[in-house]
Amino acid sequence: MNETLPVKTALLGKDEVLDNTYRIVDGIAAGGMGEVYRAAHLRLPRAVAIKTLQPEFAARPEWVTRFCREACVLAQLHHPNIVQVFDFNVTSGGVPYIAMELLGDGKDLRAMLDEGHKFDAAEVVSIVRQIASALDAAHAAGVVHRDLKPENVVLTPTPGQSPVVKVIDFGLSTCGWSERVTADSTVFGTPDYMAPEQAQGQRDAIDARTDQFSLASLTYTLLSGRTPFSRETPVAILYAIVHEAPAPLGSVEGCDLAPVERVLKKGLARERDDRYPSVLAFADALEESLVEGGALPRPTPAVPLHLGQTTDRSATELTPPKRRPSLRRGVDAVLLSLVVAGVVWGFGARPLGVPTGWRADVASVRTAISLQWSHLRHPAPTPTNAK
């Protein structure tokens, strides 16, 4: 888009209908660049979120291009931890909007931190692993988020399980197939969570490891309640990120933070090559460090199921029980007796070299075996207890 779009003088109003499809219900959030509304789909029983650009940004081609690209990026990233996009269009007043998944009662991590919520080790591991899974899917598609921060991570309550993470706002993302809309030295993002290469405007150096640095910074914040490079001004923060080491985490009762510090130090490494090979590798290392430090119990390894084995109780109950060792030994003894008897029987049938007394003993053995065999084939009924 190379032409300036007409500017809408007012944002969306209650009950306003977009493209005969979405009716605005109320506002959800407002920011410097745009606003988010709750809307009802007119033909489906579905509520959606409508994200728009502020009029002054809608009049700037580079921001409209970036907004359109966010819609395209999200539309191709199908992942349970990434907010879903349903539609993209422009209002009658010329303001572009995105219709996306409504996160309902979800709350972003910034709001939770501001409310004083203390994240325990299990919560941190769950959140970081879900974020890492979302980012890994984006990286596999050639997309780098570039603006990962607490405000862009929403926890949505889910009945019967832990809250589900939704990574939002890919407006500053970069991707290999998109056009370049900013100069190489332009710095975009939130200073507290920028990687050094991002803070220095090195656009060609930004890749998946840039998001890993941001994820490590966010992890540090969840564990300590503060950012790793906390300073009074954005310029001071950027300087610290490029030239200084992160502040120590502090202390947590009952937990040795030394292993965690090592993992965060690697994730926050100034040089990209010194970080973990992927965001998933960082998440794995974080969980292991919390186990090593005593903040999490060591997980019990799962017992692998062999082919044909089942954990279904009903199926197990239908499976005949194994023979008891004592019963097995009894059966083996009977079989051995039959074998020996057969040998003796054979000797009894020999006409030469066998004394008469021996033949009489053999006849007795034959009679005993016949009776035993008859008993095995036709056992006597078990008597009942007399009253």
C-alpha positions in Angstrom: 0.0 0.0 0.0 1.6 3.3 -1.1 -1.3 5.7 -0.8 -2.7 7.4 2.3 -6.0 6.0 3.4 -8.9 8.3 4.4 -8.9 9.1 8.1 -11.9 8.2 10.2 -12.6 11.0 12.7 -14.1 8.7 15.4 -13.4 5.1 16.5 -16.0 2.4 16.5 -19.2 3.0 18.4 -21.5 0.7 20.2 -23.8 -1.4 17.9 -21.9 -0.3 14.8 -21.9 -3.1 12.3 -18.8 -3.9 10.2 -19.4 -5.5 6.7 -22.8 -6.8 7.7 -21.0 -9.3 9.9 -19.7 -7.9 13.2 -21.7 -5.8 15.6 -19.7 -3.9 18.1 -20.7 -4.7 21.7 -18.2 -2.7 23.8 -14.6 -1.7 24.2 -12.0 -4.0 25.7 -8.7 -2.2 25.6 -7.0 0.9 24.1 -3.4 1.6 23.4 -1.3 4.1 21.6 -1.6 2.5 18.2 -5.2 1.1 18.3 -8.1 -0.3 20.2 -9.7 -3.7 20.7 -13.5 -4.2 20.9 -15.8 -7.1 21.7 -18.1 -7.9 18.8 -20.9 -10.4 18.0 -21.0 -12.3 14.8 -24.4 -11.7 13.2 -24.7 -15.1 11.5 -22.9 -17.4 13.9 -23.1 -17.9 17.7 -19.7 -16.5 18.2 -18.1 -13.5 19.9 -14.9 -12.1 18.4 -12.4 -9.4 19.2 -12.0 -6.5 16.7 -8.6 -4.8 16.6 -8.3 -1.5 14.8 -5.7 1.1 14.1 -6.0 4.6 15.6 -6.9 7.1 12.8 -3.5 8.8 12.8 -1.8 5.4 12.2 -4.4 4.4 9.7 -3.3 7.4 7.7 0.4 6.2 7.5 1.1 3.6 4.8 3.9 1.9 6.7 1.7 1.2 9.7 -1.2 0.0 7.6 1.3 -2.4 5.9 2.5 -3.6 9.2 -1.1 -4.1 10.5 -2.0 -6.1 7.3 1.1 -8.2 7.8 0.1 -9.0 11.4 -3.2 -10.4 10.1 -1.4 -12.5 7.4 1.2 -13.8 9.9 -1.4 -14.8 12.5 -3.6 -16.4 9.8 -0.9 -18.8 8.9 0.2 -19.7 12.4 -2.2 -22.4 13.6 -1.1 -23.1 17.2 -3.1 -23.5 20.4 -0.9 -20.9 22.2 -1.2 -18.3 19.4 -4.3 -16.1 19.2 -6.4 -17.1 16.1 -7.4 -14.7 13.3 -10.7 -15.1 11.5 -10.9 -12.1 9.1 -9.3 -8.9 7.9 -10.9 -5.9 6.2 -11.3 -2.1 6.2 -14.2 -0.2 7.7 -16.4 2.1 5.6 -14.4 5.0 7.1 -11.1 3.5 5.8 -9.8 2.0 9.1 -8.3 -1.5 8.8 -9.4 -4.0 11.3 -8.7 -7.6 12.3 -11.4 -10.0 13.6 -9.7 -12.4 15.9 -10.2 -14.9 18.8 -11.8 -13.4 21.8 -9.9 -14.4 24.9 -12.8 -13.9 27.2 -11.8 -13.6 30.9 -8.1 -13.9 30.0 -5.6 -11.7 31.8 -2.2 -10.6 30.5 0.9 -11.2 32.6 1.5 -7.4 33.0 -1.9 -7.0 34.7 -1.2 -10.0 37.0 2.3 -8.6 37.9 0.8 -5.2 38.6 -1.8 -6.9 40.9 1.1 -8.4 42.9 0.6 -12.0 41.8 3.6 -14.2 42.8 4.3 -16.9 40.2 5.6 -20.1 41.7 8.0 -22.4 40.0 5.4 -24.7 38.5 3.4 -21.7 37.1 6.6 -20.2 35.5 7.6 -23.5 33.9 4.1 -24.0 32.5 3.9 -20.5 31.1 7.4 -20.5 29.7 6.9 -23.9 28.0 3.7 -22.8 26.3 5.2 -19.5 25.1 8.2 -21.4 23.8 5.9 -23.8 22.0 4.1 -20.9 20.3 7.4 -19.1 19.4 8.9 -22.3 18.0 5.9 -22.7 15.7 6.4 -19.1 14.6 10.1 -19.6 14.0 9.4 -22.7 12.0 7.3 -20.5 9.7 10.1 -18.0 9.4 8.4 -15.5 11.8 10.2 -13.6 14.7 7.8 -11.9 17.1 10.3 -9.1 18.2 8.0 -7.7 20.9 7.5 -10.5 23.5 6.7 -8.9 26.8 4.2 -9.5 29.7 1.5 -7.4 28.0 1.6 -9.7 25.0 1.1 -13.0 26.9 -2.5 -13.7 28.0 -3.5 -16.5 30.4 -7.0 -17.8 29.6 -8.9 -19.8 32.2 -9.7 -23.3 31.0 -12.1 -25.6 32.9 -10.4 -28.7 34.2 -6.9 -27.7 33.5 -4.2 -25.0 34.0 -4.7 -21.7 32.2 -3.8 -21.7 28.6 -1.2 -19.2 27.3 -2.0 -17.1 24.2 0.7 -15.1 22.6 -0.7 -12.0 21.0 0.3 -8.9 19.0 2.6 -9.9 16.1 2.5 -6.3 14.8 6.2 -5.9 15.1 7.1 -9.3 13.8 9.5 -9.9 11.0 9.4 -12.7 8.4 11.4 -13.8 5.5 8.6 -13.4 3.0 7.5 -9.9 4.0 8.6 -6.6 2.5 10.9 -4.3 4.5 8.9 -1.3 5.8 11.4 0.3 8.1 15.0 1.4 7.8 17.7 -1.0 9.1 18.6 1.2 12.0 15.0 1.7 13.3 14.5 0.4 16.8 11.1 -1.2 17.6 10.0 -3.1 20.7 9.9 -2.6 24.4 13.3 -1.7 25.9 13.1 -3.9 29.0 12.8 -7.1 26.8 14.9 -6.2 23.8 17.9 -8.3 22.8 21.2 -6.5 22.3 21.0 -6.8 18.5 17.6 -5.4 18.5 18.5 -2.5 20.9 21.3 -1.6 18.5 19.0 -1.6 15.4 20.8 -4.5 13.8 17.8 -5.7 11.7 19.7 -8.3 9.8 20.9 -9.9 13.1 17.4 -10.5 14.4 16.3 -14.1 14.4 14.8 -16.8 16.6 17.5 -16.2 19.2 16.2 -12.6 19.6 12.9 -13.9 20.8 14.8 -16.3 23.2 16.5 -13.3 24.8 13.0 -11.7 25.3 11.7 -14.9 26.7 14.6 -15.2 29.2 13.9 -11.6 30.2 10.2 -12.3 30.7 11.1 -15.5 32.7 13.4 -13.4 35.0 10.5 -11.0 35.6 8.1 -13.8 36.5 10.6 -15.3 39.0 11.7 -12.0 40.6 9.0 -9.5 39.9 11.4 -7.1 38.2 13.2 -6.9 34.9 16.9 -8.0 34.5 18.1 -4.6 33.3 16.0 -2.2 35.4 17.0 1.4 34.9 15.2 4.8 35.2 15.1 5.7 31.5 14.7 3.7 28.2 18.1 4.9 27.0 19.8 3.6 30.2 18.0 0.3 29.8 19.2 -0.1 26.3 22.7 0.7 27.3 22.6 -1.8 30.1 21.3 -4.5 27.8 24.2 -3.9 25.4 27.0 -3.4 27.8 26.1 -4.8 31.3 25.2 -8.1 33.0 21.7 -8.8 34.4 21.1 -8.2 38.1 21.1 -11.3 40.3 17.7 -12.9 40.8 17.9 -12.6 44.6 16.8 -15.4 46.9 13.9 -17.8 47.2 13.3 -19.7 50.4 14.0 -23.4 50.0 15.5 -23.1 46.5 19.0 -22.9 45.2 18.9 -20.3 42.4 22.4 -20.9 41.2 21.3 -23.4 38.4 18.5 -21.1 37.4 20.9 -18.1 37.2 23.1 -20.2 34.9 20.2 -20.9 32.5 19.1 -17.2 32.5 22.6 -16.0 31.9 22.8 -18.2 28.8 19.4 -17.1 27.6 20.4 -13.5 28.1 23.8 -13.9 26.6 25.0 -10.8 24.7 26.2 -12.8 21.7 23.5 -14.8 19.9 25.7 -17.8 19.4 26.1 -18.1 23.2 22.4 -18.6 23.7 20.5 -21.9 23.5 19.9 -23.3 20.0 16.1 -22.8 20.4 13.4 -21.5 22.7 12.3 -25.1 23.5 15.9 -25.9 24.6 15.8 -22.9 26.9 12.4 -24.0 28.3 13.9 -27.5 28.9 16.9 -26.1 30.6 14.8 -23.9 32.8 12.7 -26.7 34.1 15.7 -28.9 34.8 17.4 -26.0 36.7 14.3 -25.5 38.9 14.3 -29.3 39.6 18.0 -29.2 40.4 17.6 -26.2 42.7 14.8 -27.9 44.7 11.9 -25.6 43.6 10.3 -28.5 41.6 10.1 -32.2 42.3 11.9 -34.5 39.9 9.3 -35.9 37.6 8.7 -39.7 37.7 9.7 -41.3 34.4 6.7 -42.8 32.6 6.7 -46.5 32.2 6.6 -47.3 28.4 3.8 -49.5 27.2 4.7 -52.5 25.2 2.9 -53.6 22.1 -0.5 -54.9 23.0 -0.3 -53.7 26.6 -3.2 -51.6 27.9 -3.9 -49.4 30.9 -7.6 -49.9 30.6 -8.9 -51.6 33.8 -11.8 -53.3 32.1 -9.4 -54.9 29.6 -7.1 -56.0 32.4 -9.9 -57.6 34.3 -10.9 -59.6 31.2 -7.4 -61.0 30.9 -7.0 -64.4 32.4 -4.8 -64.3 35.5 -1.3 -65.8 35.3 -0.9 -69.3 36.8 0.5 -69.2 40.4 4.0 -70.7 40.8 2.7 -73.5 43.1 0.0 -74.6 40.6 2.6 -74.5 37.8 5.0 -76.7 39.8 2.1 -79.2 40.5 1.3 -79.4 36.8 5.0 -79.9 36.0 5.2 -82.7 38.6 2.2 -84.5 37.0 3.7 -84.3 33.6 7.0 -85.6 34.8 5.3 -88.5 36.5 3.5 -89.3 33.2 6.8 -89.3 31.4 8.5 -91.6 33.9 5.4 -93.8 33.9 5.7 -94.1 30.1 9.2 -95.2 30.4 8.3 -97.8 33.0 5.4 -98.9 30.8 7.8 -99.4 28.0 10.0 -101.6 30.2 7.0 -103.6 31.2 6.2 -104.3 27.6 9.7 -105.8 27.0 9.5 -109.6 26.7 13.1 -110.4 27.4 15.3 -109.8 30.4 12.7 -108.7 32.9 11.9 -110.8 36.0 8.3 -111.8 36.8 8.2 -109.7 40.0 9.2 -106.7 38.0 6.3 -107.4 35.6 3.9 -107.5 38.6 5.2 -104.1 39.8 4.8 -102.7 36.4 1.2 -103.9 36.3 0.6 -102.1 39.7 2.2 -98.9 38.3 -0.1 -99.2 35.2 -3.1 -99.6 37.4 -2.2 -96.6 39.6 -1.5 -94.4 36.5 -4.8 -95.4 34.9 -6.6 -94.5 38.1 -4.7 -91.1 38.3 -5.4 -90.3 34.7 -9.1 -91.1 35.2 -9.2 -88.8 38.2 -7.6 -86.0 36.2 -10.1 -86.4 33.4 -13.1 -86.8 35.6 -12.5 -85.1 39.0 -14.9 -85.8 41.8 -17.3 -83.0 42.7 -16.3 -80.8 45.6 -18.6 -81.5 48.6 -20.5 -78.6 50.1 -20.3 -77.7 53.7 -23.1 -79.3 55.8 -25.2 -77.0 57.9 
